[in-house]
Amino acid sequence: MPTVADSMEYSDSQEEQEEVTTTEYLNAMQPGEVNDSALWTAQDRRTALWWIYINSRTDTVTTFPYECKHCGETHFYDCDLRALSETAELLTEEPVRRVTVPVKGVPTEWTLKPLDGRGICMLEKLRFMLPDEADPEYNNAVRRMRLAEIALHTALDDDPEDFEAAANRRFDLIQSMTTDAEFVPLVAHVHLMQRDLRHGLEVSIDRGAVSLVLPPHHCEAEGKEGMATRLLVPFRPGAFIPNFKSEWLANNY
């Protein structure tokens, strides 16, 4: 359970360090020997944060405002986050797949796996290094980031021990693949692996940003009652890790 000391430590966490903070926090919540959460999958990390949250709060209902695409009005979704347990899935096998996809015509054994904390942290850095959308290099930077995400979903038997060096080597190797005969099949295998090895809470991962997928919320406008929106909620440390509030120390009397 998070303590006052934990709240003080993580209250001012920055958005651009969300995944780094997640690793530190999940490790801090473990008594005794620590199982490094940097090695956990992105799905497991979000599920663990949610589990701590719902078991350490007296009120688990959180309000999420959003602009409805159906009526254009602002709605307020009061979601009891305990309800997300209905979307959780248990994986009863090791989260890896082995496939053979050639590189420059040479048959190559690839290990495919979900993104872990180390990979998400690398993508987080890349996301905040993206140039402005008006920059001519923006689209190419996004493409390189997506290619990096594919590389981080993979491993090779002869990878260097250093995680970042191994990821960069695979990135360069993937860039050397032929498009239709090699790269496209690798991407297809990654997508299939992601579907088959789904676990934990339902999440969306876009450019390294991991968001919870909330249950559908129905439009409140007249004539739109049958229309619903599924919100994607970033797991911001300030929202889901106990936030230390200055008013707690108010001494006005």
Accessible surface in RSA format (square Angstrom, percent):
REM  Atomic radii and reference values for relative SASA: ProtOr
REM  Chains: A
REM  Algorithm: Lee & Richards
REM  Probe-radius: 1.40
REM  Slices: 20
REM RES _ NUM      All-atoms   Total-Side   Main-Chain    Non-polar    All polar
REM                ABS   REL    ABS   REL    ABS   REL    ABS   REL    ABS   REL
RES MET A   1   153.19  79.3 107.90  71.4  45.29 107.8  95.27  81.0  57.92  76.7
RES PRO A   2    25.17  18.3   3.48   3.2  21.69  78.8   3.48   2.9  21.69 134.8
RES THR A   3    76.35  54.3  67.65  68.6   8.71  20.7  71.52  96.1   4.83   7.3
RES VAL A   4    97.42  64.1  92.26  83.5   5.16  12.4  93.42  81.2   4.01  10.9
RES ALA A   5    69.23  63.7  59.30  91.5   9.93  22.6  62.70  88.3   6.53  17.3
RES ASP A   6    23.00  16.1  22.61  22.5   0.39   0.9   0.39   0.9  22.61  22.6
RES SER A   7     6.18   5.2   6.18   8.2   0.00   0.0   0.00   0.0   6.18   8.7
RES MET A   8   116.90  60.5  95.46  63.2  21.44  51.0  80.28  68.3  36.62  48.5
RES GLU A   9   123.54  70.9  96.25  72.8  27.29  65.0  23.22  44.9 100.32  81.9
RES TYR A  10    16.78   7.8  16.00   9.1   0.78   2.0   5.21   3.9  11.57  14.3
RES SER A  11    20.79  17.6   7.56  10.1  13.23  30.5   8.07  17.2  12.72  17.8
RES ASP A  12   120.27  84.2 105.14 104.6  15.14  35.8  39.92  93.9  80.36  80.1
RES SER A  13    35.10  29.7   4.65   6.2  30.44  70.1   9.93  21.2  25.16  35.3
RES GLN A  14    93.53  52.3  91.66  67.0   1.86   4.4  25.34  53.9  68.19  51.7
RES GLU A  15    85.40  49.0  77.30  58.5   8.10  19.3  19.52  37.8  65.88  53.8
RES GLU A  16    82.18  47.2  72.74  55.0   9.44  22.5  26.68  51.6  55.50  45.3
RES GLN A  17    94.84  53.0  94.62  69.1   0.23   0.5  12.51  26.6  82.34  62.4
RES GLU A  18     6.94   4.0   6.94   5.2   0.00   0.0   2.42   4.7   4.51   3.7
RES GLU A  19     3.64   2.1   3.64   2.8   0.00   0.0   1.59   3.1   2.04   1.7
RES VAL A  20    56.96  37.5  55.83  50.5   1.13   2.7  56.88  49.4   0.08   0.2
RES THR A  21    10.01   7.1   9.91  10.1   0.10   0.2   1.19   1.6   8.82  13.3
RES THR A  22     0.87   0.6   0.87   0.9   0.00   0.0   0.00   0.0   0.87   1.3
RES THR A  23    21.02  14.9  21.02  21.3   0.00   0.0  20.36  27.3   0.66   1.0
RES GLU A  24    90.00  51.7  82.50  62.4   7.50  17.9  33.94  65.7  56.06  45.8
RES TYR A  25     2.11   1.0   2.11   1.2   0.00   0.0   1.37   1.0   0.73   0.9
RES LEU A  26     3.52   2.0   2.21   1.6   1.31   3.3   2.21   1.6   1.31   3.5
RES ASN A  27    34.61  23.9  31.99  30.9   2.63   6.3  13.01  31.3  21.61  20.9
RES ALA A  28    56.17  51.6  20.92  32.3  35.25  80.2  33.19  46.7  22.98  60.9
RES MET A  29    33.18  17.2  12.80   8.5  20.38  48.5  15.26  13.0  17.92  23.7
RES GLN A  30    38.76  21.7  28.74  21.0  10.03  23.9  22.41  47.7  16.35  12.4
RES PRO A  31   125.72  91.6 100.50  91.6  25.22  91.7 112.00  92.5  13.72  85.3
RES GLY A  32    69.63  85.9   0.00   N/A  69.63  85.9  43.32 118.9  26.31  58.9
RES GLU A  33   172.79  99.2 137.85 104.3  34.94  83.2  60.82 117.6 111.97  91.4
RES VAL A  34    71.00  46.7  46.62  42.2  24.38  58.8  46.77  40.6  24.23  65.7
RES ASN A  35    95.51  65.9  87.28  84.3   8.23  19.8  27.50  66.2  68.01  65.7
RES ASP A  36    58.07  40.7  54.32  54.1   3.74   8.9  21.26  50.0  36.80  36.7
RES SER A  37     0.00   0.0   0.00   0.0   0.00   0.0   0.00   0.0   0.00   0.0
RES ALA A  38    16.13  14.8  16.13  24.9   0.00   0.0  16.13  22.7   0.00   0.0
RES LEU A  39   102.75  57.2  81.63  58.4  21.11  53.1  81.68  57.4  21.07  56.7
RES TRP A  40    59.34  23.8  54.25  26.3   5.09  11.9  56.34  30.0   3.00   4.9
RES THR A  41    14.79  10.5  14.42  14.6   0.37   0.9  14.42  19.4   0.37   0.6
RES ALA A  42     1.59   1.5   0.58   0.9   1.01   2.3   1.48   2.1   0.11   0.3
RES GLN A  43    29.50  16.5  29.50  21.6   0.00   0.0   2.17   4.6  27.33  20.7
RES ASP A  44    59.99  42.0  56.66  56.4   3.33   7.9  11.78  27.7  48.22  48.1
RES ARG A  45     0.36   0.1   0.36   0.2   0.00   0.0   0.00   0.0   0.36   0.2
RES ARG A  46     1.13   0.5   1.13   0.6   0.00   0.0   0.00   0.0   1.13   0.7
RES THR A  47    30.91  22.0  30.91  31.3   0.00   0.0  30.91  41.5   0.00   0.0
RES ALA A  48    24.48  22.5  17.29  26.7   7.19  16.4  24.00  33.8   0.49   1.3
RES LEU A  49     4.26   2.4   2.62   1.9   1.64   4.1   2.62   1.8   1.64   4.4
RES TRP A  50     9.80   3.9   9.80   4.7   0.00   0.0   9.80   5.2   0.00   0.0
RES TRP A  51   148.99  59.8 148.99  72.1   0.00   0.0 122.90  65.5  26.09  42.3
RES ILE A  52    32.05  18.2  28.34  21.1   3.71   9.0  32.05  23.1   0.00   0.0
RES TYR A  53    10.47   4.9   8.39   4.8   2.08   5.4   2.03   1.5   8.43  10.4
RES ILE A  54     8.49   4.8   8.49   6.3   0.00   0.0   8.49   6.1   0.00   0.0
RES ASN A  55    67.04  46.2  47.42  45.8  19.62  47.2  21.57  51.9  45.47  43.9
RES SER A  56    31.61  26.7   4.25   5.7  27.37  63.0   6.00  12.8  25.61  35.9
RES ARG A  57    72.52  30.4  59.89  30.5  12.63  30.1  24.81  33.9  47.71  28.9
RES THR A  58   155.25 110.4 112.47 114.0  42.79 102.0  91.36 122.7  63.89  96.6
RES ASP A  59    93.72  65.6  81.16  80.8  12.56  29.7  35.48  83.5  58.25  58.1
RES THR A  60     8.76   6.2   6.05   6.1   2.71   6.5   1.25   1.7   7.51  11.4
RES VAL A  61    71.66  47.2  54.31  49.2  17.35  41.8  54.31  47.2  17.35  47.1
RES THR A  62    35.76  25.4  32.15  32.6   3.61   8.6  34.19  45.9   1.57   2.4
RES THR A  63    70.11  49.9  50.18  50.9  19.94  47.5  30.15  40.5  39.96  60.4
RES PHE A  64    25.09  12.6  24.99  15.5   0.10   0.3  25.09  15.2   0.00   0.0
RES PRO A  65    85.11  62.0  65.86  60.0  19.24  70.0  66.09  54.6  19.02 118.2
RES TYR A  66    25.54  11.9  15.28   8.7  10.27  26.7  25.14  18.9   0.40   0.5
RES GLU A  67   133.06  76.4 108.13  81.8  24.93  59.4  29.35  56.8 103.71  84.7
RES CYS A  68     1.09   0.8   0.31   0.3   0.78   1.8   0.02   0.1   1.07   1.2
RES LYS A  69   163.58  79.8 123.05  75.5  40.53  96.5  77.18  69.5  86.40  92.0
RES HIS A  70    49.12  26.8  30.48  21.2  18.64  47.7  24.36  25.1  24.75  28.8
RES CYS A  71    36.34  27.5   6.60   7.4  29.73  69.9  15.25  38.6  21.09  22.7
RES GLY A  72    46.31  57.1   0.00   N/A  46.31  57.1  25.34  69.5  20.97  47.0
RES GLU A  73   107.89  61.9 106.26  80.4   1.63   3.9  30.46  58.9  77.43  63.2
RES THR A  74    80.91  57.5  60.86  61.7  20.05  47.8  31.21  41.9  49.69  75.1
RES HIS A  75     8.71   4.8   7.62   5.3   1.09   2.8   6.43   6.6   2.28   2.7
RES PHE A  76   121.92  61.0 111.20  68.9  10.72  27.9 111.20  67.4  10.72  30.7
RES TYR A  77    20.63   9.6  20.63  11.7   0.00   0.0  13.23   9.9   7.40   9.1
RES ASP A  78    91.21  63.9  68.35  68.0  22.86  54.0  20.59  48.5  70.62  70.4
RES CYS A  79     4.34   3.3   2.26   2.5   2.08   4.9   2.08   5.3   2.26   2.4
RES ASP A  80    58.14  40.7  52.35  52.1   5.79  13.7  19.51  45.9  38.63  38.5
RES LEU A  81     0.34   0.2   0.34   0.2   0.00   0.0   0.34   0.2   0.00   0.0
RES ARG A  82   110.39  46.3 106.13  54.1   4.25  10.1  41.30  56.4  69.09  41.9
RES ALA A  83    40.85  37.6  31.73  49.0   9.11  20.7  39.08  55.0   1.77   4.7
RES LEU A  84     2.15   1.2   2.15   1.5   0.00   0.0   2.15   1.5   0.00   0.0
RES SER A  85    60.49  51.1  47.48  63.4  13.01  30.0  27.89  59.4  32.60  45.7
RES GLU A  86   154.55  88.7 115.67  87.5  38.88  92.6  46.34  89.6 108.21  88.3
RES THR A  87    30.38  21.6  20.60  20.9   9.77  23.3  27.96  37.6   2.42   3.7
RES ALA A  88    46.70  42.9  24.34  37.6  22.36  50.9  24.55  34.6  22.15  58.7
RES GLU A  89    87.44  50.2  77.09  58.3  10.35  24.6  28.86  55.8  58.58  47.8
RES LEU A  90   159.57  88.9 128.10  91.6  31.47  79.1 130.77  91.8  28.80  77.5
RES LEU A  91    42.04  23.4  21.15  15.1  20.89  52.5  21.55  15.1  20.49  55.1
RES THR A  92   124.17  88.3  84.39  85.6  39.78  94.8  61.62  82.8  62.55  94.6
RES GLU A  93    88.05  50.6  71.05  53.7  17.01  40.5  36.80  71.2  51.26  41.8
RES GLU A  94   127.00  72.9 108.39  82.0  18.62  44.3  42.03  81.3  84.97  69.4
RES PRO A  95    42.77  31.2  42.57  38.8   0.20   0.7  42.57  35.2   0.20   1.2
RES VAL A  96    46.22  30.4  40.47  36.6   5.75  13.8  40.47  35.2   5.75  15.6
RES ARG A  97    72.94  30.6  70.30  35.8   2.64   6.3  36.40  49.8  36.53  22.1
RES ARG A  98   123.15  51.7  93.72  47.8  29.43  70.1  54.21  74.1  68.94  41.8
RES VAL A  99    23.56  15.5  16.72  15.1   6.83  16.5  23.56  20.5   0.00   0.0
RES THR A 100    73.68  52.4  49.21  49.9  24.47  58.3  36.09  48.5  37.59  56.8
RES VAL A 101     1.91   1.3   1.70   1.5   0.20   0.5   1.91   1.7   0.00   0.0
RES PRO A 102    45.73  33.3  45.73  41.7   0.00   0.0  45.73  37.8   0.00   0.0
RES VAL A 103     8.27   5.4   6.28   5.7   2.00   4.8   6.28   5.5   2.00   5.4
RES LYS A 104   134.80  65.8 108.16  66.4  26.64  63.4  65.49  58.9  69.31  73.8
RES GLY A 105    58.06  71.6   0.00   N/A  58.06  71.6  32.40  88.9  25.66  57.5
RES VAL A 106    94.90  62.4  93.96  85.1   0.93   2.2  94.90  82.5   0.00   0.0
RES PRO A 107   104.07  75.8  85.59  78.0  18.48  67.2  86.23  71.2  17.84 110.9
RES THR A 108    27.10  19.3  23.26  23.6   3.84   9.2  20.58  27.6   6.51   9.8
RES GLU A 109    80.18  46.0  73.42  55.5   6.76  16.1  38.52  74.5  41.66  34.0
RES TRP A 110     0.00   0.0   0.00   0.0   0.00   0.0   0.00   0.0   0.00   0.0
RES THR A 111    22.76  16.2  22.76  23.1   0.00   0.0  16.59  22.3   6.17   9.3
RES LEU A 112     0.54   0.3   0.54   0.4   0.00   0.0   0.54   0.4   0.00   0.0
RES LYS A 113    39.21  19.1  39.21  24.1   0.00   0.0  37.82  34.0   1.39   1.5
RES PRO A 114    10.21   7.4   6.35   5.8   3.86  14.0   7.22   6.0   2.99  18.6
RES LEU A 115     2.09   1.2   0.50   0.4   1.59   4.0   0.50   0.3   1.59   4.3
RES ASP A 116    12.60   8.8  11.58  11.5   1.02   2.4   5.96  14.0   6.64   6.6
RES GLY A 117     0.06   0.1   0.00   N/A   0.06   0.1   0.06   0.2   0.00   0.0
RES ARG A 118    86.59  36.4  80.50  41.0   6.09  14.5  33.71  46.1  52.89  32.1
RES GLY A 119     0.75   0.9   0.00   N/A   0.75   0.9   0.75   2.1   0.00   0.0
RES ILE A 120     0.09   0.1   0.09   0.1   0.00   0.0   0.09   0.1   0.00   0.0
RES CYS A 121    22.78  17.2  22.16  24.7   0.63   1.5  12.63  32.0  10.16  11.0
RES MET A 122    34.48  17.9  32.52  21.5   1.96   4.7  33.27  28.3   1.21   1.6
RES LEU A 123     0.00   0.0   0.00   0.0   0.00   0.0   0.00   0.0   0.00   0.0
RES GLU A 124     2.94   1.7   2.92   2.2   0.01   0.0   0.34   0.7   2.59   2.1
RES LYS A 125   128.82  62.8 122.29  75.0   6.52  15.5  78.89  71.0  49.93  53.2
RES LEU A 126    62.41  34.8  60.22  43.1   2.19   5.5  60.22  42.3   2.19   5.9
RES ARG A 127    45.94  19.3  38.32  19.5   7.62  18.1  24.25  33.1  21.68  13.1
RES PHE A 128    92.73  46.4  60.53  37.5  32.20  83.8  64.33  39.0  28.41  81.3
RES MET A 129   143.57  74.3 114.91  76.0  28.66  68.2 103.80  88.2  39.77  52.7
RES LEU A 130    38.45  21.4  16.45  11.8  22.00  55.3  17.69  12.4  20.76  55.9
RES PRO A 131    39.20  28.6  24.23  22.1  14.98  54.4  35.71  29.5   3.50  21.7
RES ASP A 132   104.38  73.1  87.33  86.9  17.06  40.3  41.34  97.3  63.05  62.9
RES GLU A 133   136.80  78.5 115.00  87.0  21.80  51.9  34.72  67.2 102.07  83.3
RES ALA A 134    92.62  85.2  57.18  88.2  35.44  80.6  68.99  97.2  23.63  62.6
RES ASP A 135    56.81  39.8  45.43  45.2  11.38  26.9   8.54  20.1  48.27  48.1
RES PRO A 136   129.75  94.6  94.46  86.1  35.29 128.3 107.36  88.6  22.40 139.2
RES GLU A 137   105.54  60.6 105.14  79.5   0.39   0.9  45.95  88.9  59.58  48.6
RES TYR A 138    28.02  13.1  28.02  15.9   0.00   0.0  21.97  16.5   6.04   7.5
RES ASN A 139    94.13  64.9  91.52  88.4   2.61   6.3  11.60  27.9  82.53  79.8
RES ASN A 140    63.90  44.1  63.27  61.1   0.63   1.5  11.70  28.2  52.20  50.5
RES ALA A 141    24.55  22.6  17.67  27.3   6.88  15.7  21.17  29.8   3.38   8.9
RES VAL A 142     7.54   5.0   7.54   6.8   0.00   0.0   7.54   6.5   0.00   0.0
RES ARG A 143   142.48  59.8 136.63  69.7   5.85  13.9  63.86  87.3  78.62  47.6
RES ARG A 144   118.91  49.9 116.08  59.2   2.83   6.7  34.80  47.6  84.11  51.0
RES MET A 145     5.14   2.7   2.52   1.7   2.62   6.2   4.52   3.8   0.62   0.8
RES ARG A 146   125.81  52.8 123.55  63.0   2.25   5.4  45.22  61.8  80.59  48.8
RES LEU A 147    31.46  17.5  29.07  20.8   2.39   6.0  30.72  21.6   0.74   2.0
RES ALA A 148    14.03  12.9  13.26  20.5   0.76   1.7  13.92  19.6   0.10   0.3
RES GLU A 149    27.78  15.9  27.78  21.0   0.00   0.0   6.77  13.1  21.00  17.1
RES ILE A 150    20.94  11.9  20.94  15.6   0.00   0.0  20.94  15.1   0.00   0.0
RES ALA A 151     1.16   1.1   1.16   1.8   0.00   0.0   1.16   1.6   0.00   0.0
RES LEU A 152     4.01   2.2   2.40   1.7   1.60   4.0   2.40   1.7   1.60   4.3
RES HIS A 153     6.07   3.3   6.07   4.2   0.00   0.0   5.37   5.5   0.70   0.8
RES THR A 154     0.00   0.0   0.00   0.0   0.00   0.0   0.00   0.0   0.00   0.0
RES ALA A 155    21.46  19.7  21.46  33.1   0.00   0.0  21.46  30.2   0.00   0.0
RES LEU A 156    14.67   8.2   6.27   4.5   8.40  21.1   7.63   5.4   7.04  19.0
RES ASP A 157   112.61  78.9  72.62  72.3  40.00  94.6  43.36 102.1  69.25  69.1
RES ASP A 158    97.96  68.6  75.18  74.8  22.77  53.8  47.98 112.9  49.98  49.8
RES ASP A 159    38.06  26.7  17.47  17.4  20.59  48.7  13.50  31.8  24.56  24.5
RES PRO A 160    54.58  39.8  37.28  34.0  17.30  62.9  49.04  40.5   5.54  34.4
RES GLU A 161   184.59 106.0 146.94 111.2  37.65  89.6  68.38 132.3 116.21  94.9
RES ASP A 162    86.75  60.8  75.50  75.2  11.24  26.6  34.78  81.9  51.96  51.8
RES PHE A 163    40.98  20.5  33.26  20.6   7.72  20.1  36.77  22.3   4.20  12.0
RES GLU A 164    91.78  52.7  90.26  68.3   1.52   3.6  19.61  37.9  72.17  58.9
RES ALA A 165    44.72  41.1  34.82  53.7   9.90  22.5  40.51  57.0   4.21  11.2
RES ALA A 166     4.62   4.2   4.62   7.1   0.00   0.0   4.62   6.5   0.00   0.0
RES ALA A 167     4.20   3.9   2.96   4.6   1.23   2.8   3.22   4.5   0.98   2.6
RES ASN A 168    76.45  52.7  75.72  73.2   0.73   1.7  22.96  55.3  53.49  51.7
RES ARG A 169    86.46  36.3  79.52  40.5   6.94  16.5  39.53  54.0  46.93  28.4
RES ARG A 170     5.64   2.4   5.64   2.9   0.00   0.0   0.00   0.0   5.64   3.4
RES PHE A 171    24.05  12.0  24.05  14.9   0.00   0.0  24.05  14.6   0.00   0.0
RES ASP A 172    88.27  61.8  81.03  80.7   7.24  17.1  29.00  68.3  59.27  59.1
RES LEU A 173    47.72  26.6  44.73  32.0   2.98   7.5  47.38  33.3   0.33   0.9
RES ILE A 174     3.58   2.0   0.06   0.0   3.52   8.5   0.06   0.0   3.52   9.5
RES GLN A 175    93.22  52.1  60.38  44.1  32.84  78.2  22.95  48.9  70.27  53.3
RES SER A 176    45.82  38.7  22.87  30.5  22.95  52.9  34.69  73.9  11.12  15.6
RES MET A 177    15.16   7.8   0.00   0.0  15.16  36.1   0.00   0.0  15.16  20.1
RES THR A 178    72.19  51.3  64.83  65.7   7.36  17.5  71.39  95.9   0.80   1.2
RES THR A 179    91.48  65.1  86.22  87.4   5.26  12.5  51.37  69.0  40.10  60.6
RES ASP A 180   116.34  81.5 102.95 102.5  13.39  31.7  36.93  86.9  79.41  79.2
RES ALA A 181    73.04  67.2  52.93  81.7  20.12  45.8  62.43  87.9  10.61  28.1
RES GLU A 182     6.46   3.7   6.46   4.9   0.00   0.0   1.18   2.3   5.28   4.3
RES PHE A 183    52.17  26.1  52.17  32.3   0.00   0.0  52.17  31.6   0.00   0.0
RES VAL A 184    77.17  50.8  75.78  68.6   1.39   3.3  76.58  66.5   0.59   1.6
RES PRO A 185    44.57  32.5  39.24  35.8   5.32  19.4  44.49  36.7   0.08   0.5
RES LEU A 186     0.00   0.0   0.00   0.0   0.00   0.0   0.00   0.0   0.00   0.0
RES VAL A 187    28.80  19.0  28.80  26.1   0.00   0.0  28.80  25.0   0.00   0.0
RES ALA A 188    56.48  51.9  46.49  71.8   9.99  22.7  51.73  72.8   4.76  12.6
RES HIS A 189    63.02  34.4  59.96  41.7   3.06   7.8  37.81  39.0  25.21  29.3
RES VAL A 190     0.27   0.2   0.27   0.2   0.00   0.0   0.27   0.2   0.00   0.0
RES HIS A 191   104.26  57.0  98.03  68.1   6.23  15.9  60.25  62.1  44.01  51.2
RES LEU A 192    81.68  45.5  77.38  55.4   4.29  10.8  81.06  56.9   0.62   1.7
RES MET A 193     2.28   1.2   0.69   0.5   1.59   3.8   1.74   1.5   0.55   0.7
RES GLN A 194    74.04  41.4  59.96  43.8  14.07  33.5  29.32  62.4  44.72  33.9
RES ARG A 195   172.42  72.4 152.76  77.9  19.65  46.8  76.93 105.1  95.49  57.9
RES ASP A 196    61.72  43.2  37.54  37.4  24.19  57.2  13.20  31.1  48.53  48.4
RES LEU A 197     2.26   1.3   0.42   0.3   1.83   4.6   0.62   0.4   1.64   4.4
RES ARG A 198    72.89  30.6  65.67  33.5   7.22  17.2  49.49  67.6  23.40  14.2
RES HIS A 199     8.44   4.6   8.23   5.7   0.21   0.5   7.39   7.6   1.05   1.2
RES GLY A 200     8.00   9.9   0.00   N/A   8.00   9.9   6.51  17.9   1.49   3.3
RES LEU A 201     2.21   1.2   1.05   0.7   1.16   2.9   1.05   0.7   1.16   3.1
RES GLU A 202    47.35  27.2  45.65  34.5   1.70   4.0   7.32  14.2  40.03  32.7
RES VAL A 203    28.65  18.9   5.38   4.9  23.27  56.1   5.38   4.7  23.27  63.1
RES SER A 204    33.72  28.5  27.20  36.3   6.52  15.0  15.23  32.4  18.50  25.9
RES ILE A 205    48.63  27.7  20.47  15.3  28.16  67.9  20.47  14.7  28.16  76.4
RES ASP A 206    88.02  61.7  83.86  83.5   4.17   9.8  27.52  64.8  60.50  60.3
RES ARG A 207    64.95  27.3  61.34  31.3   3.61   8.6  11.80  16.1  53.16  32.2
RES GLY A 208     0.76   0.9   0.00   N/A   0.76   0.9   0.00   0.0   0.76   1.7
RES ALA A 209    32.11  29.5  27.18  41.9   4.93  11.2  30.69  43.2   1.41   3.7
RES VAL A 210     2.51   1.7   0.98   0.9   1.53   3.7   0.98   0.8   1.53   4.2
RES SER A 211    12.72  10.7  12.72  17.0   0.00   0.0   0.90   1.9  11.82  16.6
RES LEU A 212     0.91   0.5   0.91   0.6   0.00   0.0   0.91   0.6   0.00   0.0
RES VAL A 213    14.19   9.3  13.07  11.8   1.11   2.7  13.07  11.4   1.11   3.0
RES LEU A 214     0.27   0.2   0.27   0.2   0.00   0.0   0.27   0.2   0.00   0.0
RES PRO A 215    32.22  23.5  31.34  28.6   0.88   3.2  32.22  26.6   0.00   0.0
RES PRO A 216    68.34  49.8  54.11  49.3  14.23  51.7  54.11  44.7  14.23  88.5
RES HIS A 217    27.30  14.9  25.82  17.9   1.48   3.8  14.00  14.4  13.30  15.5
RES HIS A 218   103.44  56.5  96.84  67.3   6.60  16.9  71.94  74.1  31.50  36.7
RES CYS A 219     5.48   4.1   0.17   0.2   5.31  12.5   0.54   1.4   4.94   5.3
RES GLU A 220   113.98  65.4  81.90  62.0  32.08  76.4  42.17  81.6  71.81  58.6
RES ALA A 221    27.84  25.6  18.00  27.8   9.85  22.4  27.72  39.0   0.12   0.3
RES GLU A 222   166.68  95.7 139.75 105.7  26.93  64.1  55.43 107.2 111.25  90.8
RES GLY A 223    62.42  77.0   0.00   N/A  62.42  77.0  35.08  96.3  27.34  61.2
RES LYS A 224    68.44  33.4  67.72  41.6   0.72   1.7  26.90  24.2  41.54  44.2
RES GLU A 225   103.64  59.5  94.12  71.2   9.52  22.7  60.79 117.6  42.85  35.0
RES GLY A 226    73.95  91.2   0.00   N/A  73.95  91.2  39.88 109.5  34.07  76.3
RES MET A 227    83.22  43.1  79.15  52.4   4.07   9.7  79.61  67.7   3.61   4.8
RES ALA A 228    35.85  33.0  14.55  22.5  21.30  48.4  14.88  21.0  20.96  55.5
RES THR A 229    18.40  13.1  16.79  17.0   1.60   3.8  17.75  23.8   0.65   1.0
RES ARG A 230   107.46  45.1  86.36  44.0  21.10  50.2  48.08  65.7  59.37  36.0
RES LEU A 231    24.46  13.6  22.81  16.3   1.65   4.1  24.46  17.2   0.00   0.0
RES LEU A 232    99.74  55.5  76.55  54.8  23.19  58.3  76.55  53.8  23.19  62.4
RES VAL A 233    12.71   8.4  12.08  10.9   0.63   1.5  12.71  11.0   0.00   0.0
RES PRO A 234    49.73  36.2  47.10  42.9   2.63   9.6  47.10  38.9   2.63  16.3
RES PHE A 235     2.27   1.1   1.12   0.7   1.15   3.0   1.12   0.7   1.15   3.3
RES ARG A 236    73.10  30.7  73.10  37.3   0.00   0.0  36.91  50.4  36.19  21.9
RES PRO A 237     5.16   3.8   3.63   3.3   1.53   5.6   4.94   4.1   0.22   1.4
RES GLY A 238    34.52  42.6   0.00   N/A  34.52  42.6  21.22  58.2  13.30  29.8
RES ALA A 239    57.31  52.7  35.50  54.8  21.81  49.6  43.72  61.6  13.59  36.0
RES PHE A 240     7.47   3.7   3.53   2.2   3.94  10.3   3.53   2.1   3.94  11.3
RES ILE A 241     2.63   1.5   1.81   1.4   0.82   2.0   1.81   1.3   0.82   2.2
RES PRO A 242    20.10  14.6  18.41  16.8   1.69   6.1  20.10  16.6   0.00   0.0
RES ASN A 243    60.12  41.5  53.80  52.0   6.32  15.2   7.76  18.7  52.35  50.6
RES PHE A 244    39.76  19.9  26.15  16.2  13.62  35.4  26.15  15.9  13.62  39.0
RES LYS A 245    99.64  48.6  95.04  58.3   4.60  11.0  42.94  38.7  56.70  60.4
RES SER A 246    95.19  80.4  77.72 103.7  17.47  40.3  53.08 113.0  42.11  59.0
RES GLU A 247   112.22  64.4  95.63  72.3  16.59  39.5  56.04 108.4  56.17  45.9
RES TRP A 248   132.41  53.1  99.08  48.0  33.33  78.3  88.34  47.1  44.07  71.5
RES LEU A 249   128.91  71.8 105.83  75.7  23.08  58.0 110.89  77.9  18.03  48.5
RES ALA A 250    65.84  60.5  30.29  46.7  35.55  80.9  40.20  56.6  25.64  67.9
RES ASN A 251   110.86  76.4  90.51  87.5  20.35  49.0  29.06  69.9  81.80  79.1
RES ASN A 252   142.30  98.1 107.49 103.9  34.81  83.8  37.34  89.9 104.96 101.5
RES TYR A 253   231.25 108.0 153.02  87.1  78.23 203.6 148.10 111.3  83.15 102.5
END  Absolute sums over single chains surface
CHAIN  1 A    14187.0      11392.6       2794.4       7776.9       6410.1
END  Absolute sums over all chains
TOTAL         14187.0      11392.6       2794.4       7776.9       6410.1
